[in-house]
Amino acid sequence: MILLNPGPVTLSERVRQALLSPDLCHREPEFFDLQDEIRARLLDVHDLNPDDWAAVLLSGSGTAAMEAMVSSLVPDDGRLLVLENGVYGERLSRIARLHGIECEALRHDWGGRLDLERLAARLDQPPAITHLAVVHHETTTGRLNDLPAVTALCREQGVAVLVDAVSSFGAEAIDFDGWGLDACAATANKCLHGVPGAAFVIVRRASLKGAGVARTLYLDLATACQAQDARGTPFTPAIQSYYALREALREFFDQGGRATRYARYLALAEQVRKGFETVGIEPLLAPADSSVVLRAYRLPAGLSYDRLHDGLKAQGFVIYAGQGGLGGSIFRISTMGDVASEDMTRLVAAVADTLGAP
Ligand SMILES: *Cc1c(COP(=O)(O)O)cnc(C)c1O
Protein backbone atom coordinates (compact mmCIF):
# COMPACT_ATOMS: atom_id res chain seq x y z
CA MET A 1 0.00 0.00 0.00
CA ILE A 2 1.30 3.46 -0.86
CA LEU A 3 0.37 6.15 1.65
CA LEU A 4 -0.41 9.54 0.09
CA ASN A 5 -1.93 10.93 3.30
CA PRO A 6 0.09 13.63 5.14
CA GLY A 7 1.84 11.23 7.50
CA PRO A 8 2.44 8.59 8.56
CA VAL A 9 4.38 8.01 5.37
CA THR A 10 5.42 5.04 3.26
CA LEU A 11 8.67 3.88 4.90
CA SER A 12 11.88 2.98 3.14
CA GLU A 13 13.12 -0.55 3.80
CA ARG A 14 16.08 0.94 5.62
CA VAL A 15 13.89 2.78 8.14
CA ARG A 16 11.56 -0.22 8.55
CA GLN A 17 14.53 -2.46 9.42
CA ALA A 18 15.73 0.05 12.02
CA LEU A 19 12.54 -0.65 13.99
CA LEU A 20 13.99 -4.10 14.72
CA SER A 21 17.12 -2.74 16.42
CA PRO A 22 18.13 -4.29 19.78
CA ASP A 23 16.13 -3.79 22.98
CA LEU A 24 17.43 -0.80 24.84
CA CYS A 25 17.10 0.71 28.31
CA HIS A 26 16.69 4.47 28.24
CA ARG A 27 19.08 4.89 31.20
CA GLU A 28 22.04 3.35 29.34
CA PRO A 29 24.71 5.23 27.36
CA GLU A 30 23.56 3.59 24.09
CA PHE A 31 20.24 5.40 24.39
CA PHE A 32 21.92 8.74 25.01
CA ASP A 33 24.13 8.22 21.96
CA LEU A 34 20.94 7.66 19.96
CA GLN A 35 19.32 10.77 21.45
CA ASP A 36 22.45 12.91 20.92
CA GLU A 37 22.75 11.87 17.28
CA ILE A 38 19.09 12.67 16.57
CA ARG A 39 19.32 16.07 18.28
CA ALA A 40 22.46 17.03 16.36
CA ARG A 41 21.10 15.86 13.01
CA LEU A 42 17.79 17.68 13.51
CA LEU A 43 19.71 20.96 13.82
CA ASP A 44 21.70 20.07 10.68
CA VAL A 45 18.50 19.66 8.64
CA HIS A 46 18.13 23.45 8.49
CA ASP A 47 21.83 24.26 9.17
CA LEU A 48 21.35 25.62 12.70
CA ASN A 49 24.15 26.56 15.07
CA PRO A 50 23.97 24.38 18.24
CA ASP A 51 25.20 27.28 20.36
CA ASP A 52 22.00 29.18 19.61
CA TRP A 53 19.44 26.42 18.97
CA ALA A 54 18.34 23.23 20.69
CA ALA A 55 16.32 20.31 19.35
CA VAL A 56 14.13 19.09 22.22
CA LEU A 57 12.75 15.58 21.70
CA LEU A 58 9.31 14.51 22.89
CA SER A 59 7.43 11.24 22.68
CA GLY A 60 4.07 11.93 21.09
CA SER A 61 2.59 13.05 17.79
CA GLY A 62 3.08 16.44 16.14
CA THR A 63 0.37 17.95 18.32
CA ALA A 64 2.46 17.18 21.42
CA ALA A 65 5.22 19.34 19.93
CA MET A 66 2.73 22.14 19.15
CA GLU A 67 1.40 21.98 22.72
CA ALA A 68 4.89 21.89 24.25
CA MET A 69 5.94 24.92 22.21
CA VAL A 70 2.89 27.07 22.97
CA SER A 71 2.51 26.09 26.63
CA SER A 72 6.23 26.43 27.41
CA LEU A 73 7.16 29.64 25.62
CA VAL A 74 4.39 32.20 26.25
CA PRO A 75 4.86 33.57 29.79
CA ASP A 76 1.98 34.48 32.12
CA ASP A 77 2.31 38.17 31.29
CA GLY A 78 2.54 37.48 27.56
CA ARG A 79 -0.17 37.88 24.93
CA LEU A 80 -0.40 35.50 21.99
CA LEU A 81 -1.80 36.27 18.54
CA VAL A 82 -2.62 33.23 16.40
CA LEU A 83 -3.01 33.41 12.63
CA GLU A 84 -5.72 30.95 11.60
CA ASN A 85 -6.42 29.80 8.04
CA GLY A 86 -7.05 26.11 8.58
CA VAL A 87 -7.41 23.28 11.08
CA TYR A 88 -3.92 23.58 12.54
CA GLY A 89 -3.99 27.33 13.15
CA GLU A 90 -7.28 26.80 14.99
CA ARG A 91 -5.61 24.00 17.00
CA LEU A 92 -2.86 26.42 18.11
CA SER A 93 -5.57 28.72 19.52
CA ARG A 94 -7.31 25.85 21.31
CA ILE A 95 -4.04 24.81 22.94
CA ALA A 96 -3.37 28.36 24.14
CA ARG A 97 -6.88 28.75 25.57
CA LEU A 98 -6.74 25.38 27.36
CA HIS A 99 -3.56 26.52 29.10
CA GLY A 100 -5.12 29.82 30.14
CA ILE A 101 -2.79 31.86 27.93
CA GLU A 102 -3.99 35.35 26.96
CA CYS A 103 -4.79 34.72 23.34
CA GLU A 104 -6.54 36.21 20.34
CA ALA A 105 -6.85 35.04 16.75
CA LEU A 106 -6.81 36.66 13.33
CA ARG A 107 -9.27 34.40 11.53
CA HIS A 108 -9.23 33.78 7.80
CA ASP A 109 -11.20 31.47 5.55
CA TRP A 110 -9.62 28.04 5.29
CA GLY A 111 -7.18 28.21 2.41
CA GLY A 112 -7.20 32.02 2.31
CA ARG A 113 -4.01 34.06 2.08
CA LEU A 114 -2.94 35.63 5.39
CA ASP A 115 -3.99 39.28 5.50
CA LEU A 116 -0.77 41.18 6.19
CA GLU A 117 -2.51 44.55 6.47
CA ARG A 118 -4.79 43.27 9.22
CA LEU A 119 -1.79 41.74 10.95
CA ALA A 120 0.23 44.97 10.77
CA ALA A 121 -2.75 46.98 12.05
CA ARG A 122 -3.25 44.63 15.02
CA LEU A 123 0.44 44.64 15.95
CA ASP A 124 0.31 48.44 16.04
CA GLN A 125 -2.53 48.51 18.61
CA PRO A 126 -2.64 47.91 22.37
CA PRO A 127 -2.76 45.59 24.19
CA ALA A 128 0.69 44.64 22.98
CA ILE A 129 1.19 41.25 21.37
CA THR A 130 4.32 39.52 22.72
CA HIS A 131 4.10 36.25 20.77
CA LEU A 132 2.68 35.18 17.43
CA ALA A 133 1.87 31.59 16.46
CA VAL A 134 1.46 30.58 12.83
CA VAL A 135 1.36 27.43 10.74
CA HIS A 136 4.00 27.28 8.02
CA HIS A 137 2.36 24.76 5.73
CA GLU A 138 -1.39 24.61 6.46
CA THR A 139 -1.99 20.95 5.63
CA THR A 140 -5.75 21.55 5.57
CA THR A 141 -5.47 23.04 2.08
CA GLY A 142 -1.80 22.74 1.08
CA ARG A 143 -1.25 26.49 1.43
CA LEU A 144 2.29 27.57 2.26
CA ASN A 145 1.85 30.64 4.44
CA ASP A 146 4.05 33.64 3.67
CA LEU A 147 6.40 33.43 6.65
CA PRO A 148 9.00 35.87 5.27
CA ALA A 149 6.34 38.63 5.23
CA VAL A 150 4.69 37.66 8.54
CA THR A 151 8.00 37.44 10.39
CA ALA A 152 9.21 40.76 8.95
CA LEU A 153 6.22 42.48 10.60
CA CYS A 154 6.92 40.66 13.87
CA ARG A 155 10.59 41.65 13.86
CA GLU A 156 9.62 45.33 13.47
CA GLN A 157 7.51 45.06 16.63
CA GLY A 158 9.75 42.75 18.64
CA VAL A 159 7.15 39.95 18.62
CA ALA A 160 8.44 36.40 19.21
CA VAL A 161 7.36 33.91 16.54
CA LEU A 162 6.31 30.29 17.20
CA VAL A 163 5.84 28.17 14.09
CA ASP A 164 3.94 24.94 13.51
CA ALA A 165 6.29 23.46 10.92
CA VAL A 166 5.00 19.92 11.44
CA SER A 167 4.37 19.35 7.73
CA SER A 168 7.18 21.50 6.29
CA PHE A 169 10.26 20.80 8.44
CA GLY A 170 12.82 18.93 6.34
CA ALA A 171 11.41 19.95 2.95
CA GLU A 172 10.40 23.62 2.64
CA ALA A 173 12.99 26.33 3.27
CA ILE A 174 12.85 27.69 6.84
CA ASP A 175 15.22 30.57 7.58
CA PHE A 176 15.31 30.31 11.38
CA ASP A 177 17.86 33.07 11.90
CA GLY A 178 16.89 35.38 9.02
CA TRP A 179 13.19 35.28 9.92
CA GLY A 180 14.02 35.63 13.62
CA LEU A 181 12.02 32.60 14.77
CA ASP A 182 11.84 31.61 18.42
CA ALA A 183 10.70 28.03 17.95
CA CYS A 184 9.38 25.49 15.47
CA ALA A 185 7.34 22.38 16.28
CA ALA A 186 7.69 19.31 14.05
CA THR A 187 7.53 15.53 13.97
CA ALA A 188 9.38 12.41 12.81
CA ASN A 189 6.70 10.97 10.55
CA LYS A 190 6.18 13.64 7.91
CA CYS A 191 8.93 15.13 5.72
CA LEU A 192 11.66 13.31 7.66
CA HIS A 193 10.17 9.87 6.79
CA GLY A 194 10.29 8.34 10.29
CA VAL A 195 7.44 6.67 12.17
CA PRO A 196 4.89 8.25 14.54
CA GLY A 197 5.88 8.54 18.19
CA ALA A 198 8.78 11.01 18.14
CA ALA A 199 8.16 14.74 17.87
CA PHE A 200 10.39 17.71 18.60
CA VAL A 201 10.63 21.45 19.06
CA ILE A 202 13.56 23.40 17.67
CA VAL A 203 13.90 26.27 20.10
CA ARG A 204 16.20 29.25 20.43
CA ARG A 205 18.17 28.58 23.62
CA ALA A 206 17.75 32.20 24.75
CA SER A 207 13.94 31.86 24.52
CA LEU A 208 13.90 28.92 26.93
CA LYS A 209 15.38 31.13 29.64
CA GLY A 210 12.45 33.56 29.65
CA ALA A 211 9.85 30.82 29.68
CA GLY A 212 8.72 31.18 33.32
CA VAL A 213 6.96 28.52 35.38
CA ALA A 214 5.99 25.27 33.65
CA ARG A 215 2.30 24.80 32.78
CA THR A 216 2.63 21.06 32.21
CA LEU A 217 4.84 18.33 33.58
CA TYR A 218 5.18 16.12 30.51
CA LEU A 219 5.45 18.79 27.81
CA ASP A 220 7.67 21.34 29.54
CA LEU A 221 10.42 22.24 27.07
CA ALA A 222 12.84 23.77 29.57
CA THR A 223 12.88 20.64 31.76
CA ALA A 224 13.18 18.33 28.76
CA CYS A 225 15.97 20.38 27.21
CA GLN A 226 17.96 20.53 30.42
CA ALA A 227 17.69 16.75 30.88
CA GLN A 228 18.62 16.02 27.26
CA ASP A 229 21.60 18.41 27.33
CA ALA A 230 22.87 16.43 30.33
CA ARG A 231 22.47 13.10 28.44
CA GLY A 232 19.32 12.29 30.36
CA THR A 233 15.60 11.98 29.76
CA PRO A 234 12.81 12.79 32.21
CA PHE A 235 10.47 9.97 31.07
CA THR A 236 10.48 6.75 29.05
CA PRO A 237 10.86 7.74 25.40
CA ALA A 238 9.38 5.97 22.35
CA ILE A 239 12.69 4.19 21.76
CA GLN A 240 11.74 2.30 18.59
CA SER A 241 10.48 5.54 17.03
CA TYR A 242 13.84 7.09 17.88
CA TYR A 243 15.65 4.23 16.13
CA ALA A 244 13.55 4.86 13.05
CA LEU A 245 14.10 8.62 13.22
CA ARG A 246 17.87 8.21 13.48
CA GLU A 247 17.90 5.98 10.40
CA ALA A 248 15.53 8.32 8.55
CA LEU A 249 17.87 11.25 9.28
CA ARG A 250 20.92 9.29 8.12
CA GLU A 251 19.05 8.46 4.92
CA PHE A 252 17.94 12.10 4.56
CA PHE A 253 21.56 13.29 4.52
CA ASP A 254 22.75 10.37 2.36
CA GLN A 255 20.17 11.46 -0.21
CA GLY A 256 21.45 15.06 -0.24
CA GLY A 257 19.62 16.86 2.56
CA ARG A 258 16.83 19.42 2.66
CA ALA A 259 17.22 21.02 -0.77
CA THR A 260 17.26 17.61 -2.45
CA ARG A 261 14.12 16.54 -0.62
CA TYR A 262 12.42 19.78 -1.66
CA ALA A 263 13.35 19.17 -5.31
CA ARG A 264 12.10 15.60 -5.16
CA TYR A 265 8.75 16.59 -3.62
CA LEU A 266 8.36 19.43 -6.13
CA ALA A 267 8.89 17.08 -9.07
CA LEU A 268 6.37 14.57 -7.67
CA ALA A 269 3.76 17.22 -6.81
CA GLU A 270 4.01 18.79 -10.27
CA GLN A 271 3.83 15.39 -11.94
CA VAL A 272 0.58 14.68 -10.10
CA ARG A 273 -0.85 18.14 -10.85
CA LYS A 274 -0.10 17.83 -14.57
CA GLY A 275 -1.36 14.25 -14.66
CA PHE A 276 -4.61 15.22 -12.97
CA GLU A 277 -4.99 18.12 -15.44
CA THR A 278 -5.17 15.57 -18.28
CA VAL A 279 -8.17 13.93 -16.61
CA GLY A 280 -9.88 17.23 -15.77
CA ILE A 281 -9.02 17.48 -12.05
CA GLU A 282 -8.08 20.97 -10.86
CA PRO A 283 -5.92 22.04 -7.92
CA LEU A 284 -7.58 24.05 -5.14
CA LEU A 285 -4.69 26.55 -5.05
CA ALA A 286 -2.19 27.79 -7.62
CA PRO A 287 1.21 26.08 -7.44
CA ALA A 288 2.83 29.36 -6.34
CA ASP A 289 0.63 29.40 -3.19
CA SER A 290 1.11 25.70 -2.45
CA SER A 291 3.69 23.67 -0.63
CA VAL A 292 5.58 20.91 -2.41
CA VAL A 293 4.54 18.53 0.37
CA LEU A 294 0.80 18.23 -0.18
CA ARG A 295 -1.68 19.58 -2.70
CA ALA A 296 -5.47 19.75 -2.47
CA TYR A 297 -7.61 19.02 -5.55
CA ARG A 298 -11.25 19.63 -6.33
CA LEU A 299 -13.37 16.48 -6.50
CA PRO A 300 -14.72 16.20 -10.04
CA ALA A 301 -18.48 16.69 -10.40
CA GLY A 302 -20.40 13.49 -9.83
CA LEU A 303 -17.56 11.70 -8.03
CA SER A 304 -17.86 11.35 -4.25
CA TYR A 305 -14.76 11.23 -2.08
CA ASP A 306 -15.69 7.77 -0.85
CA ARG A 307 -15.87 6.37 -4.37
CA LEU A 308 -12.53 7.91 -5.29
CA HIS A 309 -10.92 6.76 -2.05
CA ASP A 310 -12.21 3.20 -2.33
CA GLY A 311 -11.37 2.92 -6.03
CA LEU A 312 -7.80 4.04 -5.37
CA LYS A 313 -7.40 1.90 -2.27
CA ALA A 314 -8.35 -1.15 -4.35
CA GLN A 315 -5.38 -0.23 -6.56
CA GLY A 316 -2.96 0.22 -3.65
CA PHE A 317 -3.15 3.96 -2.86
CA VAL A 318 -4.41 5.68 0.30
CA ILE A 319 -5.44 9.30 -0.32
CA TYR A 320 -6.78 11.84 2.19
CA ALA A 321 -10.14 13.58 2.55
CA GLY A 322 -10.78 17.27 3.04
CA GLN A 323 -11.49 18.26 6.66
CA GLY A 324 -14.61 19.96 8.02
CA GLY A 325 -16.56 21.93 5.44
CA LEU A 326 -14.10 20.95 2.69
CA GLY A 327 -14.91 17.24 3.08
CA GLY A 328 -17.41 17.21 0.23
CA SER A 329 -15.42 19.25 -2.25
CA ILE A 330 -11.71 18.37 -2.11
CA PHE A 331 -9.26 15.53 -1.67
CA ARG A 332 -5.57 15.70 -0.84
CA ILE A 333 -2.43 14.05 -2.15
CA SER A 334 0.78 14.18 -0.17
CA THR A 335 3.99 13.12 -1.89
CA MET A 336 6.03 12.63 1.29
CA GLY A 337 7.62 9.28 2.06
CA ASP A 338 9.38 6.62 0.05
CA VAL A 339 7.37 7.10 -3.14
CA ALA A 340 8.69 7.40 -6.68
CA SER A 341 7.74 8.92 -10.00
CA GLU A 342 6.52 5.52 -11.29
CA ASP A 343 4.07 5.39 -8.36
CA MET A 344 2.64 8.77 -9.39
CA THR A 345 2.26 7.57 -12.99
CA ARG A 346 0.26 4.62 -11.68
CA LEU A 347 -1.74 6.93 -9.39
CA VAL A 348 -2.86 9.13 -12.28
CA ALA A 349 -3.85 6.03 -14.27
CA ALA A 350 -5.77 4.69 -11.25
CA VAL A 351 -7.62 8.00 -10.90
CA ALA A 352 -8.51 7.98 -14.61
CA ASP A 353 -9.72 4.43 -14.17
CA THR A 354 -11.89 5.30 -11.16
CA LEU A 355 -13.32 8.33 -13.00
CA GLY A 356 -14.21 6.18 -15.97
CA ALA A 357 -15.72 3.37 -13.91
CA PRO A 358 -19.52 3.28 -13.85
C1 LIG B 1 0.11 16.65 10.93
C2 LIG B 1 0.13 18.02 11.44
C3 LIG B 1 0.11 18.31 12.82
C4 LIG B 1 0.10 17.27 13.92
O1 LIG B 1 -0.75 16.23 13.77
P1 LIG B 1 -0.57 14.91 14.67
O2 LIG B 1 -1.71 14.08 14.22
O3 LIG B 1 -0.62 15.30 16.07
O4 LIG B 1 0.78 14.35 14.29
C5 LIG B 1 0.21 19.62 13.21
N1 LIG B 1 0.28 20.61 12.32
C6 LIG B 1 0.30 20.39 11.00
C7 LIG B 1 0.42 21.55 10.07
C8 LIG B 1 0.22 19.09 10.51
O5 LIG B 1 0.22 18.87 9.19
The ligand as a MOL file (V3000), in Angstrom:
LIG
                    3D

  0  0  0     0  0            999 V3000
M  V30 BEGIN CTAB
M  V30 COUNTS 15 15 0 0 0
M  V30 BEGIN ATOM
M  V30 1 C 0.1130 16.6520 10.9300 0
M  V30 2 C 0.1260 18.0220 11.4420 0
M  V30 3 C 0.1090 18.3080 12.8160 0
M  V30 4 C 0.1050 17.2750 13.9150 0
M  V30 5 O -0.7480 16.2300 13.7700 0
M  V30 6 P -0.5660 14.9080 14.6700 0
M  V30 7 O -1.7130 14.0780 14.2170 0
M  V30 8 O -0.6190 15.2950 16.0690 0
M  V30 9 O 0.7780 14.3460 14.2900 0
M  V30 10 C 0.2060 19.6190 13.2120 0
M  V30 11 N 0.2770 20.6130 12.3230 0
M  V30 12 C 0.2980 20.3920 10.9960 0
M  V30 13 C 0.4210 21.5540 10.0750 0
M  V30 14 C 0.2190 19.0930 10.5120 0
M  V30 15 O 0.2240 18.8690 9.1890 0
M  V30 END ATOM
M  V30 BEGIN BOND
M  V30 1 1 1 2
M  V30 2 1 2 3
M  V30 3 2 2 14
M  V30 4 1 3 4
M  V30 5 2 3 10
M  V30 6 1 4 5
M  V30 7 1 5 6
M  V30 8 2 6 7
M  V30 9 1 6 8
M  V30 10 1 6 9
M  V30 11 1 10 11
M  V30 12 2 11 12
M  V30 13 1 12 13
M  V30 14 1 12 14
M  V30 15 1 14 15
M  V30 END BOND
M  V30 END CTAB
M  END
